[in-house]
Amino acid sequence: MWTARLSCQVLRVVTPLGPRYIKPSSKERLYLLWMFRHFQRLSDVALSPRQQKLIDRLVTQGQPAFLPDPRKLKEIPLIGTVEQQEKFHS
């Protein structure tokens, strides 16, 4: 039963353009669960370079999970939320 619940969890990435919901692979999901073991929300500046690379790859190449119904946002089985800061180039 817990494996079925685990397999449907998604990652929310809040970007300057709005939130994205991404369905990671099983291996990525386990790593993300470990990343979010103490927190529900993380800023991308708090992540290690390896973790930032994973999040960037998921945002650009990951499988979008769905476009949620705004009335059912509380029911989405989230792994966690990453808040991406706008990256400025100097």
Secondary structure, DSSP 8 states (H G I E B T S, - for coil): -HHHHHHT-EEEEEETTEEEEEE--HHHHHHHHHHTSS-SEEEGGGS-HHHHHHHHHHHHHSEE-----GGGGGGS-EEEEEE-------
